[in-house]
Amino acid sequence: MSFNNLDTLYRQVIMDHYKNPRNKGSIEGDHMTVDMNNPTCGDRIQIQLQVDDGIVKDAKFEGEGCSISLASASMMTQAIKDKPVDEALKMSEIFSDLMQGNEVENEGIDLGDIEALQGVSKFPARIKCATLAWKAMEKGVDEEKQG
């Protein structure tokens, strides 16, 4: 597949997650909530996680922001649901490397639609948009561990 076709496909995936977000809403019952924002561009995200026995049983988000920020939150919540917390954190580490333009060894972890965001690394001002939800998830997990 040519670069232009791949770039177009990635844009379509991002816009699909932006226009048809997965896991947008609130979790009922016991869960953790983390609010974060990106004051540079005005993105605001709230991540809710339900973790039982070290497994992310549910993940949802609410927020306002650009297409990259909200698409990334949609992709992240989809990717980490039903995964061990350690795997979710490893995904976040891989995603951070991807955003920094580093070579990524995903160690058998399927990133799925998240790979569509790799082009964001060419636009440093947008990296914070793409990583906002991931940073919120990391913060929530850290706070839960410190508990």
GIPEQUI-V57147 format. One record per backbone hydrogen bond with DSSP energy under -1.0 kcal/mol. CO is the residue of the C=O (numbers start at 1). NH is the residue of the N-H. If there is no record, write none. Layout:
co=CO nh=NH
co=CO nh=NH
//
This chain:
co=2 nh=6
co=3 nh=7
co=4 nh=8
co=5 nh=9
co=6 nh=10
co=7 nh=11
co=8 nh=12
co=9 nh=13
co=10 nh=14
co=11 nh=15
co=12 nh=16
co=13 nh=17
co=14 nh=18
co=15 nh=19
co=16 nh=20
co=23 nh=61
co=32 nh=49
co=34 nh=47
co=36 nh=45
co=38 nh=41
co=38 nh=42
co=43 nh=38
co=44 nh=64
co=45 nh=36
co=46 nh=62
co=47 nh=34
co=48 nh=60
co=49 nh=32
co=50 nh=57
co=50 nh=58
co=52 nh=55
co=54 nh=85
co=55 nh=52
co=55 nh=57
co=56 nh=82
co=58 nh=50
co=60 nh=48
co=61 nh=25
co=62 nh=46
co=64 nh=44
co=66 nh=70
co=67 nh=71
co=68 nh=72
co=69 nh=73
co=70 nh=74
co=71 nh=75
co=72 nh=76
co=73 nh=77
co=74 nh=78
co=75 nh=79
co=76 nh=80
co=77 nh=81
co=80 nh=83
co=83 nh=56
co=84 nh=88
co=85 nh=89
co=86 nh=90
co=87 nh=91
co=88 nh=92
co=89 nh=93
co=90 nh=94
co=91 nh=95
co=92 nh=96
co=93 nh=97
co=94 nh=98
co=95 nh=99
co=96 nh=100
co=97 nh=102
co=98 nh=101
co=106 nh=109
co=111 nh=114
co=112 nh=115
co=113 nh=116
co=114 nh=117
co=115 nh=118
co=117 nh=120
co=118 nh=121
co=119 nh=122
co=120 nh=123
co=123 nh=126
co=126 nh=130
co=127 nh=131
co=131 nh=135
co=132 nh=136
co=133 nh=137
co=134 nh=138
co=135 nh=139
co=136 nh=140
co=137 nh=141
co=138 nh=142
co=139 nh=143
co=140 nh=144
co=141 nh=145
co=142 nh=146
co=143 nh=147
//
